[in-house]
């Protein structure tokens, strides 16, 4: 690997982690400024930590960190090494930022004047921004994402449904910390809408694309797909109806990050390349083992 490529990869990774850190801080801010003051339990690892804080004499951020570590370990054992370093990093940074905010704003009460409904709306909006940033960089905050993937693998339940069930279960634990029925109802409703938002990002995160490329720089693109993206490709011969010319068409299926890299490379290498892109909702294949 050339020094130039190492520098590019390092720069890309550094930018990824800077952006993920920003996303993690925004998610932590949503918890601190909207969730904690309201006592509304919107299904998440942070919300569960908030409930446990009423019974265990540890700060919310410490409990949140412990929950994330336990869930990550369970995820590695029950699902496998699907949770990359970015998710591990985010699962640690969100509780750390909550702890930082708790120390910096010790006397903080509420941005909304203790209005639970406004707190729920504010939380969903702000955590949505944080989640969008994280998913754009192929990361997630851990927590219920891990629970959902465990349920998806072992109970054959789709991710959206698994997120909803686990989230609403946590939301219902609000009955242990309040006798206000309004808070319990807001917890369930808030969890439902927050789950819809997260499901939207998770579907977009898992969505793959089928990219078909016809270009005079055929070999360059094949080499990039195989060695830079570490992906696969299928080659077809296509016949142009207008000029009767035979072309080689490259067909590859890529995830969100690979798609972004591939399209950037195509624009730089051959702006005149003919490209078609299709959304792939599901695929099944047997990965090749490198000899």
C-alpha positions in Angstrom: 0.0 0.0 0.0 1.4 3.4 -1.0 2.1 6.2 1.4 -0.4 8.3 -0.4 -3.2 5.8 0.1 -2.3 5.4 3.8 -2.5 9.2 4.2 -5.9 9.3 2.4 -7.3 6.4 4.6 -6.0 8.1 7.8 -7.5 11.4 6.8 -10.8 9.7 6.0 -10.8 7.8 9.3 -9.9 11.0 11.3 -12.8 12.9 9.6 -15.2 10.0 10.4 -14.3 10.0 14.1 -14.5 13.8 14.3 -18.0 13.7 12.8 -19.0 10.8 14.9 -17.9 12.6 18.0 -20.1 15.6 17.1 -23.0 13.2 16.5 -22.4 11.5 19.9 -22.3 14.9 21.6 -25.7 15.9 20.0 -27.3 12.6 21.1 -25.9 13.1 24.6 -27.2 16.7 24.7 -30.7 15.5 23.7 -30.6 13.1 26.7 -29.3 15.7 29.2 -31.3 18.7 28.1 -34.7 17.0 27.4 -34.9 13.5 28.7 -33.4 13.8 32.2 -35.4 16.9 33.4 -38.7 15.5 32.2 -38.5 12.0 33.6 -40.1 10.8 30.4 -38.6 7.4 29.6 -38.2 7.2 25.8 -37.0 3.7 25.1 -33.2 3.8 24.9 -30.2 2.7 26.9 -29.9 6.2 28.4 -33.6 6.1 29.5 -33.1 2.7 31.2 -30.1 4.2 33.0 -32.3 7.1 34.1 -34.8 4.6 35.6 -32.1 2.6 37.3 -30.7 5.8 38.8 -33.7 5.9 41.1 -32.7 2.6 42.6 -28.9 2.4 42.2 -26.8 5.2 43.7 -24.7 5.8 40.6 -24.7 8.7 38.1 -26.9 8.2 35.0 -23.8 8.4 32.7 -22.1 5.6 34.6 -25.2 3.4 34.5 -25.5 4.1 30.8 -21.9 3.2 30.1 -22.3 -0.1 32.0 -25.5 -0.9 30.1 -23.8 -0.2 26.7 -20.7 -2.3 27.7 -22.9 -5.3 28.7 -25.0 -5.0 25.5 -21.9 -4.8 23.4 -20.5 -8.0 25.0 -23.9 -9.7 24.5 -23.9 -8.5 20.9 -20.4 -9.9 20.2 -21.4 -13.3 21.8 -24.9 -13.7 20.4 -24.7 -11.9 17.0 -21.0 -11.8 16.1 -18.5 -9.1 15.3 -21.0 -6.9 13.4 -20.5 -4.0 15.7 -17.5 -2.1 14.4 -15.1 0.2 16.2 -17.3 3.2 15.3 -20.3 1.8 17.3 -18.1 0.8 20.2 -16.6 4.3 20.2 -20.0 5.9 20.1 -21.4 3.7 22.8 -18.6 5.0 25.1 -18.7 8.6 24.0 -22.4 9.2 24.5 -22.4 8.4 28.2 -19.1 10.2 28.6 -20.6 13.4 27.1 -23.7 13.0 29.4 -21.3 12.9 32.4 -19.4 15.9 31.1 -22.7 17.9 30.8 -23.8 16.8 34.3 -20.6 18.2 35.7 -20.7 21.4 33.6 -24.4 22.1 34.2 -24.9 20.9 37.8 -27.9 23.2 38.5 -29.7 22.7 35.2 -33.4 22.1 35.4 -35.2 22.4 32.0 -35.1 24.3 28.7 -38.9 24.0 28.3 -40.1 25.2 31.8 -40.7 21.5 32.8 -43.2 20.9 30.1 -42.9 17.1 29.4 -44.6 17.3 25.9 -42.1 19.9 24.7 -39.3 17.9 26.2 -40.4 14.8 24.2 -40.6 16.9 21.0 -37.3 18.5 21.7 -35.6 15.2 22.4 -36.9 13.5 19.2 -35.8 16.4 17.1 -32.3 16.7 18.6 -31.6 13.0 18.9 -32.8 12.7 15.3 -30.0 15.1 14.2 -27.4 13.1 16.2 -28.7 9.8 14.8 -28.6 11.1 11.2 -25.0 12.2 11.6 -24.0 8.8 13.2 -25.8 6.7 10.6 -24.2 8.8 7.8 -20.8 7.6 9.0 -21.9 4.0 9.4 -22.1 4.2 13.2 -24.8 3.8 15.8 -25.1 4.6 19.5 -25.4 1.0 20.5 -28.0 0.4 23.2 -31.3 -0.8 21.7 -29.7 -1.2 18.3 -27.8 -4.1 19.7 -30.9 -5.6 21.4 -32.8 -5.3 18.1 -30.0 -7.1 16.2 -30.0 -9.9 18.8 -33.8 -10.3 18.5 -33.5 -10.1 14.7 -31.0 -13.0 14.6 -32.4 -15.3 17.2 -36.2 -14.5 17.0 -36.2 -13.9 13.2 -37.9 -10.5 13.9 -37.4 -7.5 11.6 -35.3 -4.7 13.0 -38.1 -2.2 13.1 -40.4 -4.4 15.1 -37.6 -5.5 17.4 -36.7 -1.8 18.1 -40.3 -1.0 18.9 -40.8 -3.9 21.3 -37.6 -3.4 23.2 -38.2 0.4 23.3 -41.8 0.3 24.5 -40.8 -2.3 27.2 -38.3 0.2 28.5 -40.8 3.1 28.2 -43.2 1.1 30.4 -40.6 1.0 33.2 -41.5 4.7 33.8 -44.3 3.4 36.0 -41.6 2.5 38.6 -40.4 6.2 38.9 -43.6 8.2 38.6 -47.3 8.0 39.4 -48.1 10.6 36.7 -50.1 8.8 34.0 -49.3 11.6 31.6 -45.6 10.8 31.8 -46.1 7.1 31.2 -48.3 7.8 28.1 -45.8 10.3 26.8 -43.0 7.8 27.3 -44.8 5.2 25.1 -45.9 7.7 22.5 -42.4 9.3 22.4 -40.8 5.9 22.0 -43.1 5.0 19.1 -42.2 8.2 17.2 -38.6 8.0 18.1 -38.6 4.3 16.9 -40.1 5.4 13.6 -37.3 7.9 13.1 -34.5 5.4 14.1 -36.1 2.7 11.9 -35.9 5.1 9.0 -32.2 5.7 9.5 -31.5 2.0 10.1 -33.2 1.0 6.9 -31.3 3.7 5.0 -28.1 2.5 6.7 -28.7 -1.2 5.7 -29.9 -0.3 2.2 -27.6 -1.6 -0.6 -27.4 -0.3 -4.1 -26.8 -2.2 -7.4 -24.5 -0.1 -9.6 -24.1 -0.8 -13.3 -21.2 0.9 -15.1 -20.3 1.1 -18.8 -17.0 2.8 -19.3 -13.9 2.8 -21.6 -11.9 2.6 -18.3 -13.4 -0.8 -17.6 -10.2 -2.3 -16.0 -9.6 0.7 -13.7 -13.1 0.4 -12.2 -12.9 -3.4 -11.8 -9.5 -3.0 -10.0 -11.0 -0.3 -7.7 -14.1 -2.4 -6.8 -12.0 -5.5 -6.1 -9.1 -4.0 -4.2 -10.1 -0.6 -2.8 -13.7 -1.4 -1.9 -12.9 -5.1 -1.3 -16.2 -5.9 -2.9 -17.2 -8.1 -5.8 -18.4 -7.5 -9.3 -20.0 -9.4 -12.2 -19.2 -8.6 -15.9 -21.7 -8.7 -18.7 -21.4 -8.0 -22.4 -24.0 -5.4 -23.5 -24.9 -4.5 -27.1 -25.6 -0.9 -28.0 -28.8 -0.6 -30.1 -27.8 2.7 -31.7 -24.2 2.1 -32.8 -24.2 -1.7 -32.6 -21.1 -1.5 -30.3 -20.4 -4.3 -27.8 -19.5 -3.0 -24.3 -18.5 -4.6 -21.1 -20.8 -3.7 -18.2 -19.7 -3.9 -14.6 -22.4 -4.8 -12.0 -21.6 -4.5 -8.3 -23.7 -4.3 -5.1 -22.4 -1.8 -2.5 -23.5 -0.5 0.9 -23.9 3.2 1.7 -20.3 4.1 2.4 -19.0 2.0 -0.5 -21.5 3.7 -2.8 -20.3 7.1 -1.8 -16.6 6.1 -2.5 -17.5 4.4 -5.8 -19.4 7.4 -7.1 -16.7 9.8 -6.1 -14.1 7.6 -7.9 -16.3 7.4 -11.0 -16.7 11.2 -11.2 -13.0 11.7 -10.9 -11.9 8.9 -13.2 -14.5 9.0 -16.0 -17.2 11.6 -15.9 -18.6 10.3 -19.2 -19.2 6.8 -17.8 -22.8 5.5 -18.2 -24.2 4.5 -14.8 -27.5 3.1 -13.6 -28.3 2.7 -9.9 -30.9 0.5 -8.3 -32.0 0.1 -4.6 -31.5 -3.4 -3.2 -33.7 -4.2 -0.2 -32.4 -7.7 0.4 -29.7 -10.0 -0.8 -28.3 -13.5 0.0 -24.9 -14.8 -1.0 -22.1 -17.0 0.2 -19.0 -14.9 0.9 -15.8 -16.2 -0.8 -13.0 -17.2 1.4 -9.6 -15.8 0.5 -7.0 -18.4 0.0 
